[in-house]
Amino acid sequence: MGSLFARFLDAHPDVESEVPSAQMTDEQDAAWTEFSAELLRRHQAERSALADILEAEQRQREAP
């Protein structure tokens, strides 16, 4: 996620990430949301797949 944000900052030099108290504008936040959407979808899919595996393992342990 850090390297993705670094690429975002390269593409959006108007974002003042080096200022600790600075916050992104609504427009910048929307741009970040769009920029990071694919990674977020991939992470969600990976978490869902892992949850399915864990649930299947739990059902196997509980089966007589």
N, C-alpha and C positions, 0 to 999 in steps of 0.2 A: 504494500500500500504506500509505503514511503517513497519508493522509486516512481510509482505512478503519480503521486503528488508532485514530485520533483519535475516530472515531464509536464504536468499541468502548469506548474509555475513557469516553466520555460515557454509554454505556449500562451501564457497569460501574464505578461510582465507587470501588468497593472495591479496584481494582487500583492499586497505588502506583507509577505509571510515573515519577514525578518523583524517586524515590529510586534513585540509580545502582546500588546493590548489591542492591536488592530484586528478588526473583524471583517470578513468578506461582506461585500454588499449583497443584496438579494440577487442581483444579476450575476455576480461572481459565484455565489453559492449554487445557483441554477446551472451555471456552466460546469462547475465541479461535479454536480450530481449527474449531469449528462456524460461528462468525461469518464466518470468512474462507474457508470451503470453496468457495463459488461463485466467488469471484475466483481461487482456486487452480485450480479446474477450467477456468476460462476461459483462464488463462495457459498451462496445460498444453496445451489444445486449440490455442491460437495457436502455441505452440512446435512442436507436432507438424505443423501445417499449414506452417509455415515450413521445417521439416526436409524435408517432402515436396517443397516447391518447390526447395530447394537440391539435393536428391538428383536430381530430374528434370533440373535444369540441368547437374549433373555428368554424368549419363548422356548428355545431348545433346552435351557437349564431347568425351566419350570415343567417341562413335559415329563410324564412318568416313564 
